[in-house]
Amino acid sequence: MPFVVTYPFQAILIRKQRWHPHVHGINRFWSSSALRMFLAPLQVEWRMRFDRKKQYIFTPNHSSYLDIPLLLHAVPGFINFVGKSSLTKVPLWGKVYEKLYIAVDRKSAISSAKSYIQSVRTLEQGRNLVIFPEGTIPPTAGEELLAFKDGPFRLAIEKQLPVVPVTMPYNHKFLPDLDGKLKVRWHPLKIIIHEPIETKGMTLQDLPALKEQVFNIIQEELKKHNPIDVNRYTNH
């Protein structure tokens, strides 16, 4: 409902690029409003000191269509997202996403290359960037991460920008990915924004180690919040 109410303003403001920061502000407003309407406890845990004068590349785990609204709510500033191209096909929201953020078809080498160039331009414009390193929602969302893509870490090293791991441990429980079916299951929500990892002085030879470090930080946090029930893997 908050999105539908604010959509007419977005449809007008999205027409000119200089108005795009205002559209992003509206997106932040409807996201926060929708999260409050769920009446679920929501905790934003900052383990870093956010400096508005610095740039960051945020690398969250991907587990639900609730991920982007929660990130819009928690992360300040005119941030940009790299998300899958199917988001542009969502009624109404798709048009906004296509104009304001970065869409990528990871099955297409051309689309991936184009999104990388757009990401570089985003950073050159001074915006912070959010990239889901898994690239998609895994079947074991909230428990086991998929192998990370190189993209966000290559960007961070090339631009010498800090990488910020982000863990969202409960989104998959509240709004699970059910092949396009919408089913909300009430559950407390939480987002953890970890300490940034500096990349100054790193080269592309350090990319595997950086990727592994971020992977381990998020994976360990997921395990703390979602301990695996071994009983479900045994036969009764």
C-alpha positions in Angstrom: 0.0 0.0 0.0 2.7 2.6 0.8 4.3 1.9 -2.6 1.0 2.3 -4.5 0.2 5.6 -2.7 3.6 7.1 -3.5 3.9 5.7 -7.0 2.3 8.7 -8.8 5.0 11.0 -7.4 7.7 8.5 -8.4 6.2 8.3 -11.9 6.6 12.0 -12.3 10.0 12.5 -10.7 11.6 9.5 -12.5 11.4 11.4 -15.8 14.4 13.6 -15.1 17.8 12.3 -13.8 18.3 15.3 -11.5 15.2 14.3 -9.6 16.3 10.6 -9.1 17.6 11.2 -5.5 14.1 12.4 -4.5 12.7 9.1 -6.0 15.2 7.2 -4.0 14.0 9.1 -0.9 10.4 8.1 -1.7 11.5 4.5 -2.0 13.1 4.7 1.4 9.9 6.1 2.8 7.6 3.5 1.4 10.0 0.7 2.4 10.2 1.9 6.0 6.4 2.4 6.1 5.7 -1.1 4.8 8.2 -2.7 7.3 6.4 -0.9 10.2 3.0 -2.0 8.9 4.1 -5.6 9.2 4.2 -5.0 13.0 7.3 -7.2 13.3 10.2 -6.2 15.6 13.0 -4.8 13.4 16.5 -4.4 14.6 19.2 -2.5 12.6 22.6 -3.4 14.1 25.5 -1.2 13.0 28.9 -2.6 13.8 30.6 0.1 11.8 30.7 3.9 12.0 29.1 5.1 8.8 30.9 8.1 7.3 28.9 10.1 4.8 32.1 11.5 3.4 33.3 8.0 2.4 32.2 5.5 -0.2 31.4 1.9 0.4 30.4 -1.3 -1.5 27.9 -3.2 0.6 27.7 -7.0 0.0 24.6 -8.5 1.6 23.4 -12.1 1.6 20.4 -12.7 -0.7 17.5 -14.6 0.8 14.2 -12.8 0.0 12.4 -10.2 -2.0 12.3 -8.3 1.3 16.1 -7.7 1.0 15.9 -4.5 -1.0 13.2 -2.8 1.2 15.2 -3.7 4.3 18.4 -2.3 2.8 16.6 0.9 1.7 15.3 1.3 5.2 18.7 0.7 6.9 21.4 2.1 4.7 21.5 6.0 4.4 22.3 8.0 1.3 21.5 7.8 -2.4 22.6 4.2 -2.8 22.5 2.1 -6.0 21.6 -1.6 -6.3 22.7 -4.2 -8.7 19.8 -6.6 -9.1 18.5 -9.3 -11.5 16.8 -8.1 -14.6 13.5 -9.7 -13.7 13.0 -6.9 -11.2 12.3 -4.6 -14.2 9.3 -6.7 -15.1 7.5 -6.2 -11.8 4.4 -4.1 -12.3 5.0 -0.4 -11.6 8.1 -1.0 -9.4 9.9 -2.4 -12.5 9.8 0.9 -14.3 11.2 2.7 -11.3 14.0 0.1 -10.8 15.0 0.2 -14.4 15.5 4.0 -14.3 17.0 4.3 -10.9 19.1 1.2 -10.3 21.2 -1.4 -12.2 19.6 -4.5 -13.7 21.7 -7.5 -14.8 20.9 -10.7 -16.6 23.7 -12.9 -15.2 23.2 -15.5 -18.0 24.3 -12.8 -20.5 27.9 -11.9 -20.8 27.0 -8.6 -22.5 24.5 -7.7 -19.7 27.1 -8.5 -17.0 29.7 -6.4 -18.7 27.2 -3.5 -19.1 26.2 -3.7 -15.4 29.9 -3.6 -14.4 30.4 -0.4 -16.4 27.2 1.1 -14.8 28.6 0.2 -11.4 31.9 1.9 -12.1 29.9 5.0 -13.2 27.8 4.9 -10.0 30.9 5.0 -7.9 32.4 7.8 -9.9 29.2 9.7 -9.3 29.8 9.4 -5.5 27.0 6.9 -4.8 27.4 3.9 -2.5 26.8 0.5 -4.2 24.9 -2.6 -3.0 25.8 -5.8 -4.8 24.5 -9.3 -3.8 27.6 -11.4 -4.2 25.6 -14.6 -4.5 23.8 -13.2 -7.5 20.5 -14.9 -6.8 18.4 -16.3 -3.9 19.8 -19.8 -3.0 17.6 -22.8 -2.2 19.3 -22.8 1.2 18.6 -19.1 1.9 19.4 -18.1 5.4 21.5 -21.2 6.1 24.2 -21.9 3.4 25.5 -19.2 1.1 26.1 -19.8 -2.6 29.6 -19.3 -3.9 30.3 -15.6 -4.3 30.8 -13.9 -7.6 34.0 -11.8 -8.2 32.2 -8.6 -9.3 31.8 -6.6 -6.1 35.3 -7.5 -4.9 37.0 -6.7 -8.2 35.2 -3.3 -8.1 36.3 -2.7 -4.5 39.9 -3.5 -5.3 40.0 -1.5 -8.5 38.5 1.5 -6.9 40.3 0.9 -3.5 37.0 1.1 -1.6 36.0 -0.7 1.6 33.8 -3.7 1.4 31.0 -3.9 4.0 29.5 -7.3 4.6 25.8 -7.3 5.5 23.8 -10.1 7.1 20.0 -10.3 6.9 19.3 -13.6 8.9 15.6 -13.7 8.9 14.2 -12.3 5.7 13.8 -15.8 4.2 11.6 -16.7 7.2 9.3 -13.7 6.8 9.0 -13.6 3.0 10.4 -16.8 1.5 11.2 -17.2 -2.2 8.4 -19.6 -3.4 8.8 -19.4 -7.1 6.9 -16.1 -7.5 4.2 -17.0 -4.9 3.6 -14.4 -2.2 3.4 -15.8 1.3 4.2 -13.8 4.4 5.1 -15.5 7.6 5.4 -13.2 10.6 8.9 -13.2 12.1 11.2 -10.6 13.7 13.5 -9.0 11.3 17.2 -8.0 11.6 20.0 -6.5 9.6 23.6 -6.5 10.7 26.0 -4.1 9.0 29.5 -5.3 9.7 32.8 -3.5 10.0 34.2 -2.5 6.6 37.1 -4.3 5.2 39.7 -1.9 3.7 41.1 -2.7 0.3 43.7 0.0 0.1 46.9 -1.5 -1.2 45.2 -4.7 -2.4 45.6 -6.0 -6.0 43.5 -8.4 -7.9 45.7 -11.2 -6.5 44.1 -10.5 -3.2 40.6 -11.0 -4.6 40.1 -14.6 -3.6 41.2 -13.9 0.0 38.9 -10.9 0.2 36.0 -12.8 -1.2 36.5 -15.6 1.3 36.8 -13.2 4.2 33.4 -11.6 3.4 31.9 -15.0 2.8 33.0 -16.3 6.2 31.8 -13.3 8.1 28.3 -13.6 6.7 28.1 -17.4 6.9 29.1 -17.4 10.5 26.5 -14.8 11.4 23.8 -16.8 9.6 24.8 -19.9 11.6 24.5 -17.9 14.9 20.9 -16.8 14.0 19.8 -19.9 12.2 21.2 -23.0 13.8 20.6 -26.0 11.6 18.2 -28.6 13.1 20.1 -31.9 12.5 16.9 -33.8 13.4 15.3 -32.9 10.1 18.0 -34.6 8.2 17.4 -37.9 10.0 14.8 -40.4 9.1 12.0 -41.0 11.6 
